[in-house]
Amino acid sequence: MRQAAIIGIGHSRFGRRTDVNLGELAFESIREAVQDAGVEKKQIENVTLGSAGGWYEESLPAVVVNEYAGFERVGTMRVEAACASGSAAVRSAYLSVASGEAEIALAVGLEKMTEVDTLTSVELMGRAGSYLWEFENFGMTFPAYYALYAVAHMKRFGTTEEDMARVAVKAHRYASMNPLAQFQKEITIQKALASQVVSWPLKLYDSCPITDGSAAVVIASEDVARRLSDTPIWIKGIGVSSDSANLSRRDDYVGLAATVDASRKAYSLARTTPRELDVATCHDCFTIAEIMAYEDLGFCAKGEGPRLLRDGQTEIGGSIPVNVDGGLKAKGHPVGATGVSMMVEVSKQLRGEAGKRQVQIKNGTGLVHNVGGTGHYCYVTILSRDR
Amino acid sequence: MRQAAIIGIGHSRFGRRTDVNLGELAFESIREAVQDAGVEKKQIENVTLGSAGGWYEESLPAVVVNEYAGFERVGTMRVEAACASGSAAVRSAYLSVASGEAEIALAVGLEKMTEVDTLTSVELMGRAGSYLWEFENFGMTFPAYYALYAVAHMKRFGTTEEDMARVAVKAHRYASMNPLAQFQKEITIQKALASQVVSWPLKLYDSCPITDGSAAVVIASEDVARRLSDTPIWIKGIGVSSDSANLSRRDDYVGLAATVDASRKAYSLARTTPRELDVATCHDCFTIAEIMAYEDLGFCAKGEGPRLLRDGQTEIGGSIPVNVDGGLKAKGHPVGATGVSMMVEVSKQLRGEAGKRQVQIKNGTGLVHNVGGTGHYCYVTILSRDR
């Protein structure tokens, strides 16, 4: 494969964005990414939009985005991998460059979820579970799915509600340092524990919010990256896996098999190991998901996630800082934008441009973990400062 | 780029498929394509599903398909480029192989449109136009969009309703020779002209039907293709373009600029010209669309489409046989499946396996033209018997 690197990053403000329409919201990050890359818009050879859709009325968001951003005659498509749509878009742009089809390609992640009310949103997402069986028959939605995992993890490993609350407290602390995050206020463990139960043991503060937002990355070939960028962030490997939508068919409920599989593939492609990572973004749609991700990605042994967290190892200064941008939990989770937002954050960290949230970069390697559904899809991407 | 070839093709019966669910419908073509390729399912490294969605209740069709087909832990995603989603899926699988990511990848096209009633379907498609302006304000749906083009073409070039009816008669004739086609009966020009007006000058027989169906292709690297296949069909070039969703912003209404642009890109990549093509499938969602495609793809000069048709040049035995599988018009148009179905047909023709519909193969080159919306997206793919 040809080498390819992220040479431009852009990120909208996340939150309730009634001030912009779909095209405008996407353009906030596209403009920034294209400027950051130092390219002209006309040099972008193709665009991939990651968006799950269903919330907004336009049924061809890729066309809306291309038109608003002024990509006339530029080839485009939308990709969907549920909440991992953003990573799938990055993979598509990467393959275009890695194959030699394009020298410069753009991946955009976008979702505008507050176009519908929260209950409709929860239903729309719930339908992405096992629609005909678990959703229709048992009324399962995503808080309930992840609650099953939380209960199993508690029973098997003694994980507590307080452990989960710690994930939320960490997320809000870093979000308060990220001006683009949806939530800007710190919370306490007490506040998290006292919040409304959504699906026991998961409470309001265990759950990511409904968010509008976009993020974009410009991906270039080695020749272009070396010419245009002083800080190219190389895509070293993308591992992808999938799993049954029917939770009744899963082997256990203490981790996501798709994460284990996708991360093994990614580490192998990138010829690296969890120990060499300086920073990671993990798919914390619910707090238990972040704890399971530590284990499934190999940051610690199975069942040791809560201890890793309690020891502060996933904070800035720890062995593997995770979601120091606020994560899905507090930065927000505009479904299709999330994976691209993660790429932006890890790129920023590896470039050393994360300001007061900057982690220490030793090996120059970072990881993006992006899950669709309850591990129906999983995309793991390894990024590196070094070619 | 690495070379890549289609080494396996599969195609479900098109029509009203209330006898199967979404997974079963996809599996009909997946099983056939995998068997045709002579590979084991476990050799498939990734799956891309082309499906526009919105008709069926499952919101993650790629997951449903992967699970039903038994692709455990295999990476997947869904791609959407409206009615060109199938070609976009083929491009994704192609890039995976051409980049070196995979040796063998699968592209599946799928749509199950009869899950909703016809009016809902027409509305769902209409929303894919210019949603906030032309759909909401003027009630434009796709028959109306293409009717604007038909009227402009009639006024500028003297094209007649009878010319358009000829496209339908040709489509039904070839569909009657294709056991997988939705319509199995020939029609006459008189019958087409006497059919109900949908949006003048387009009538019932100028319009493609609502269809359920799937198609699949297995794409392999040169090494694998040479080892496993006696008849690999090489992907020589994929050109992609886009256009404004607002018809009010188009330059004219006698052709699709995205088709002209995408085909130029494809011819250039494949180093070929329209003259060297032995066969083509064109996006005939309405009869006028096939006539415009002849011109936009360079099969004849602008305005000469009706004459090319009248002279029988786009029939078997003519200079460039088009849609001899029945086309969208009579084979049917299950949105996401259509582009993949076109790849299956052109591959079959280039292999010399099209039976009584076989065209004469001289140069061994064919073209797939797949449009999304009214040229919002356009994908043109050149296939060849020769590496």
Chai-1 contact restraints between the chains, C-beta under 6 A:
chainA,res_idxA,chainB,res_idxB,connection_type,confidence,min_distance_angstrom,max_distance_angstrom,comment,restraint_id
A,M1,B,S99,contact,1.0,0.0,6.0,A-B,restraint_1
A,M1,B,G100,contact,1.0,0.0,6.0,A-B,restraint_2
A,E57,B,Y131,contact,1.0,0.0,6.0,A-B,restraint_3
A,E58,B,Y131,contact,1.0,0.0,6.0,A-B,restraint_4
A,S59,B,R127,contact,1.0,0.0,6.0,A-B,restraint_5
A,S59,B,A128,contact,1.0,0.0,6.0,A-B,restraint_6
A,L60,B,A82,contact,1.0,0.0,6.0,A-B,restraint_7
A,L60,B,A128,contact,1.0,0.0,6.0,A-B,restraint_8
A,V63,B,A245,contact,1.0,0.0,6.0,A-B,restraint_9
A,V63,B,H376,contact,1.0,0.0,6.0,A-B,restraint_10
A,N66,B,S242,contact,1.0,0.0,6.0,A-B,restraint_11
A,E67,B,S244,contact,1.0,0.0,6.0,A-B,restraint_12
A,R73,B,S241,contact,1.0,0.0,6.0,A-B,restraint_13
A,R73,B,D261,contact,1.0,0.0,6.0,A-B,restraint_14
A,V74,B,S242,contact,1.0,0.0,6.0,A-B,restraint_15
A,G75,B,V240,contact,1.0,0.0,6.0,A-B,restraint_16
A,G75,B,S241,contact,1.0,0.0,6.0,A-B,restraint_17
A,T76,B,S242,contact,1.0,0.0,6.0,A-B,restraint_18
A,M77,B,V79,contact,1.0,0.0,6.0,A-B,restraint_19
A,M77,B,A81,contact,1.0,0.0,6.0,A-B,restraint_20
A,M77,B,A88,contact,1.0,0.0,6.0,A-B,restraint_21
A,R78,B,E80,contact,1.0,0.0,6.0,A-B,restraint_22
A,V79,B,M77,contact,1.0,0.0,6.0,A-B,restraint_23
A,V79,B,V79,contact,1.0,0.0,6.0,A-B,restraint_24
A,E80,B,R78,contact,1.0,0.0,6.0,A-B,restraint_25
A,A81,B,M77,contact,1.0,0.0,6.0,A-B,restraint_26
A,A82,B,L60,contact,1.0,0.0,6.0,A-B,restraint_27
A,A88,B,M77,contact,1.0,0.0,6.0,A-B,restraint_28
A,L95,B,L95,contact,1.0,0.0,6.0,A-B,restraint_29
A,L95,B,S96,contact,1.0,0.0,6.0,A-B,restraint_30
A,L95,B,S99,contact,1.0,0.0,6.0,A-B,restraint_31
A,S96,B,L95,contact,1.0,0.0,6.0,A-B,restraint_32
A,A98,B,S99,contact,1.0,0.0,6.0,A-B,restraint_33
A,S99,B,M1,contact,1.0,0.0,6.0,A-B,restraint_34
A,S99,B,L95,contact,1.0,0.0,6.0,A-B,restraint_35
A,S99,B,A98,contact,1.0,0.0,6.0,A-B,restraint_36
A,S99,B,S99,contact,1.0,0.0,6.0,A-B,restraint_37
A,G100,B,M1,contact,1.0,0.0,6.0,A-B,restraint_38
A,R127,B,S59,contact,1.0,0.0,6.0,A-B,restraint_39
A,A128,B,S59,contact,1.0,0.0,6.0,A-B,restraint_40
A,A128,B,L60,contact,1.0,0.0,6.0,A-B,restraint_41
A,Y131,B,E57,contact,1.0,0.0,6.0,A-B,restraint_42
A,Y131,B,E58,contact,1.0,0.0,6.0,A-B,restraint_43
A,V240,B,G75,contact,1.0,0.0,6.0,A-B,restraint_44
A,S241,B,R73,contact,1.0,0.0,6.0,A-B,restraint_45
A,S241,B,G75,contact,1.0,0.0,6.0,A-B,restraint_46
A,S242,B,N66,contact,1.0,0.0,6.0,A-B,restraint_47
A,S242,B,V74,contact,1.0,0.0,6.0,A-B,restraint_48
A,S242,B,T76,contact,1.0,0.0,6.0,A-B,restraint_49
A,S244,B,E67,contact,1.0,0.0,6.0,A-B,restraint_50
A,A245,B,V63,contact,1.0,0.0,6.0,A-B,restraint_51
A,D261,B,R73,contact,1.0,0.0,6.0,A-B,restraint_52
A,H376,B,V63,contact,1.0,0.0,6.0,A-B,restraint_53
